[in-house]
Amino acid sequence: MDWEKATRIAHAIGRSRLLVFRMTLFRKAADYAHMRVEWQLSTPEERLAMDPARTEAHDTFIEACDMMARCMEDEKEDFSWREELGKDRKEIGDFACYLHLILGLVAR
């Protein structure tokens, strides 16, 4: 995942009229990005304890991406971003972190 790909996908999601699903996806991205930072700042013992919650946050973000794409398809919106995002868990997790960054910058 690089900046260009992340912003392209984020823009595609941002164009959707499906506000509730979009906000859910953004919140799940922020939740997972926060967990990733906490993971980086934690000791090995703390990481072991937080691993199930981190995995759950990652799974929940992936599910939110899938749900957003399905709903966009149902509404006849372009959901090609989901294929571009791919299935690689690390890439999807990286995208959550990029979304967190983008949301933070937009909020200024």
C-alpha positions as protocol buffer text, in pm:
chain_id: "A"
residue {
  index: 1
  type: MET
  ca { x: 0 y: 0 z: 0 }
}
residue {
  index: 2
  type: ASP
  ca { x: 131 y: 342 z: -89 }
}
residue {
  index: 3
  type: TRP
  ca { x: -6 y: 693 z: -47 }
}
residue {
  index: 4
  type: GLU
  ca { x: -143 y: 718 z: -402 }
}
residue {
  index: 5
  type: LYS
  ca { x: -331 y: 390 z: -382 }
}
residue {
  index: 6
  type: ALA
  ca { x: -465 y: 469 z: -34 }
}
residue {
  index: 7
  type: THR
  ca { x: -591 y: 813 z: -134 }
}
residue {
  index: 8
  type: ARG
  ca { x: -746 y: 677 z: -454 }
}
residue {
  index: 9
  type: ILE
  ca { x: -938 y: 413 z: -257 }
}
residue {
  index: 10
  type: ALA
  ca { x: -1033 y: 659 z: 18 }
}
residue {
  index: 11
  type: HIS
  ca { x: -1166 y: 903 z: -242 }
}
residue {
  index: 12
  type: ALA
  ca { x: -1374 y: 628 z: -405 }
}
residue {
  index: 13
  type: ILE
  ca { x: -1526 y: 537 z: -68 }
}
residue {
  index: 14
  type: GLY
  ca { x: -1579 y: 903 z: 16 }
}
residue {
  index: 15
  type: ARG
  ca { x: -1791 y: 955 z: -296 }
}
residue {
  index: 16
  type: SER
  ca { x: -2049 y: 704 z: -178 }
}
residue {
  index: 17
  type: ARG
  ca { x: -2392 y: 826 z: -70 }
}
residue {
  index: 18
  type: LEU
  ca { x: -2398 y: 554 z: 197 }
}
residue {
  index: 19
  type: LEU
  ca { x: -2307 y: 775 z: 492 }
}
residue {
  index: 20
  type: VAL
  ca { x: -2378 y: 527 z: 771 }
}
residue {
  index: 21
  type: PHE
  ca { x: -2170 y: 251 z: 615 }
}
residue {
  index: 22
  type: ARG
  ca { x: -1892 y: 495 z: 525 }
}
residue {
  index: 23
  type: MET
  ca { x: -1875 y: 630 z: 879 }
}
residue {
  index: 24
  type: THR
  ca { x: -1871 y: 277 z: 1018 }
}
residue {
  index: 25
  type: LEU
  ca { x: -1581 y: 187 z: 789 }
}
residue {
  index: 26
  type: PHE
  ca { x: -1392 y: 503 z: 890 }
}
residue {
  index: 27
  type: ARG
  ca { x: -1448 y: 434 z: 1261 }
}
residue {
  index: 28
  type: LYS
  ca { x: -1331 y: 74 z: 1226 }
}
residue {
  index: 29
  type: ALA
  ca { x: -1021 y: 198 z: 1042 }
}
residue {
  index: 30
  type: ALA
  ca { x: -944 y: 439 z: 1326 }
}
residue {
  index: 31
  type: ASP
  ca { x: -999 y: 166 z: 1586 }
}
residue {
  index: 32
  type: TYR
  ca { x: -760 y: -70 z: 1411 }
}
residue {
  index: 33
  type: ALA
  ca { x: -499 y: 201 z: 1344 }
}
residue {
  index: 34
  type: HIS
  ca { x: -505 y: 288 z: 1714 }
}
residue {
  index: 35
  type: MET
  ca { x: -451 y: -77 z: 1804 }
}
residue {
  index: 36
  type: ARG
  ca { x: -156 y: -95 z: 1564 }
}
residue {
  index: 37
  type: VAL
  ca { x: 10 y: 203 z: 1731 }
}
residue {
  index: 38
  type: GLU
  ca { x: -51 y: 55 z: 2076 }
}
residue {
  index: 39
  type: TRP
  ca { x: 104 y: -271 z: 1950 }
}
residue {
  index: 40
  type: GLN
  ca { x: 415 y: -84 z: 1837 }
}
residue {
  index: 41
  type: LEU
  ca { x: 451 y: 85 z: 2175 }
}
residue {
  index: 42
  type: SER
  ca { x: 394 y: -231 z: 2381 }
}
residue {
  index: 43
  type: THR
  ca { x: 623 y: -482 z: 2543 }
}
residue {
  index: 44
  type: PRO
  ca { x: 622 y: -843 z: 2424 }
}
residue {
  index: 45
  type: GLU
  ca { x: 409 y: -936 z: 2724 }
}
residue {
  index: 46
  type: GLU
  ca { x: 157 y: -661 z: 2653 }
}
residue {
  index: 47
  type: ARG
  ca { x: 145 y: -764 z: 2287 }
}
residue {
  index: 48
  type: LEU
  ca { x: 58 y: -1119 z: 2385 }
}
residue {
  index: 49
  type: ALA
  ca { x: -230 y: -992 z: 2598 }
}
residue {
  index: 50
  type: MET
  ca { x: -363 y: -754 z: 2333 }
}
residue {
  index: 51
  type: ASP
  ca { x: -323 y: -988 z: 2034 }
}
residue {
  index: 52
  type: PRO
  ca { x: -683 y: -1123 z: 2035 }
}
residue {
  index: 53
  type: ALA
  ca { x: -830 y: -771 z: 2047 }
}
residue {
  index: 54
  type: ARG
  ca { x: -596 y: -651 z: 1772 }
}
residue {
  index: 55
  type: THR
  ca { x: -695 y: -942 z: 1550 }
}
residue {
  index: 56
  type: GLU
  ca { x: -1063 y: -874 z: 1619 }
}
residue {
  index: 57
  type: ALA
  ca { x: -1023 y: -505 z: 1530 }
}
residue {
  index: 58
  type: HIS
  ca { x: -848 y: -605 z: 1206 }
}
residue {
  index: 59
  type: ASP
  ca { x: -1122 y: -856 z: 1119 }
}
residue {
  index: 60
  type: THR
  ca { x: -1391 y: -599 z: 1197 }
}
residue {
  index: 61
  type: PHE
  ca { x: -1229 y: -343 z: 966 }
}
residue {
  index: 62
  type: ILE
  ca { x: -1207 y: -598 z: 684 }
}
residue {
  index: 63
  type: GLU
  ca { x: -1575 y: -685 z: 738 }
}
residue {
  index: 64
  type: ALA
  ca { x: -1663 y: -313 z: 722 }
}
residue {
  index: 65
  type: CYS
  ca { x: -1479 y: -286 z: 388 }
}
residue {
  index: 66
  type: ASP
  ca { x: -1667 y: -588 z: 255 }
}
residue {
  index: 67
  type: MET
  ca { x: -2002 y: -454 z: 377 }
}
residue {
  index: 68
  type: MET
  ca { x: -1936 y: -112 z: 224 }
}
residue {
  index: 69
  type: ALA
  ca { x: -1852 y: -269 z: -112 }
}
residue {
  index: 70
  type: ARG
  ca { x: -2163 y: -492 z: -106 }
}
residue {
  index: 71
  type: CYS
  ca { x: -2389 y: -200 z: -21 }
}
residue {
  index: 72
  type: MET
  ca { x: -2231 y: 18 z: -288 }
}
residue {
  index: 73
  type: GLU
  ca { x: -2291 y: -261 z: -540 }
}
residue {
  index: 74
  type: ASP
  ca { x: -2655 y: -288 z: -427 }
}
residue {
  index: 75
  type: GLU
  ca { x: -2693 y: 87 z: -481 }
}
residue {
  index: 76
  type: LYS
  ca { x: -2530 y: 65 z: -826 }
}
residue {
  index: 77
  type: GLU
  ca { x: -2232 y: 268 z: -707 }
}
residue {
  index: 78
  type: ASP
  ca { x: -1877 y: 200 z: -826 }
}
residue {
  index: 79
  type: PHE
  ca { x: -1719 y: -43 z: -581 }
}
residue {
  index: 80
  type: SER
  ca { x: -1410 y: -130 z: -785 }
}
residue {
  index: 81
  type: TRP
  ca { x: -1200 y: 8 z: -500 }
}
residue {
  index: 82
  type: ARG
  ca { x: -1264 y: -317 z: -309 }
}
residue {
  index: 83
  type: GLU
  ca { x: -1091 y: -523 z: -576 }
}
residue {
  index: 84
  type: GLU
  ca { x: -805 y: -274 z: -584 }
}
residue {
  index: 85
  type: LEU
  ca { x: -772 y: -301 z: -207 }
}
residue {
  index: 86
  type: GLY
  ca { x: -727 y: -676 z: -243 }
}
residue {
  index: 87
  type: LYS
  ca { x: -735 y: -956 z: 11 }
}
residue {
  index: 88
  type: ASP
  ca { x: -393 y: -928 z: 175 }
}
residue {
  index: 89
  type: ARG
  ca { x: -451 y: -864 z: 546 }
}
residue {
  index: 90
  type: LYS
  ca { x: -136 y: -656 z: 588 }
}
residue {
  index: 91
  type: GLU
  ca { x: -230 y: -433 z: 292 }
}
residue {
  index: 92
  type: ILE
  ca { x: -581 y: -386 z: 428 }
}
residue {
  index: 93
  type: GLY
  ca { x: -438 y: -303 z: 770 }
}
residue {
  index: 94
  type: ASP
  ca { x: -203 y: -52 z: 610 }
}
residue {
  index: 95
  type: PHE
  ca { x: -504 y: 104 z: 439 }
}
residue {
  index: 96
  type: ALA
  ca { x: -674 y: 146 z: 777 }
}
residue {
  index: 97
  type: CYS
  ca { x: -368 y: 340 z: 895 }
}
residue {
  index: 98
  type: TYR
  ca { x: -370 y: 558 z: 584 }
}
residue {
  index: 99
  type: LEU
  ca { x: -742 y: 627 z: 635 }
}
residue {
  index: 100
  type: HIS
  ca { x: -668 y: 728 z: 993 }
}
residue {
  index: 101
  type: LEU
  ca { x: -404 y: 971 z: 867 }
}
residue {
  index: 102
  type: ILE
  ca { x: -631 y: 1110 z: 595 }
}
residue {
  index: 103
  type: LEU
  ca { x: -919 y: 1161 z: 839 }
}
residue {
  index: 104
  type: GLY
  ca { x: -687 y: 1340 z: 1080 }
}
residue {
  index: 105
  type: LEU
  ca { x: -560 y: 1573 z: 809 }
}
residue {
  index: 106
  type: VAL
  ca { x: -909 y: 1647 z: 675 }
}
residue {
  index: 107
  type: ALA
  ca { x: -1028 y: 1736 z: 1026 }
}
residue {
  index: 108
  type: ARG
  ca { x: -789 y: 2028 z: 1072 }
}
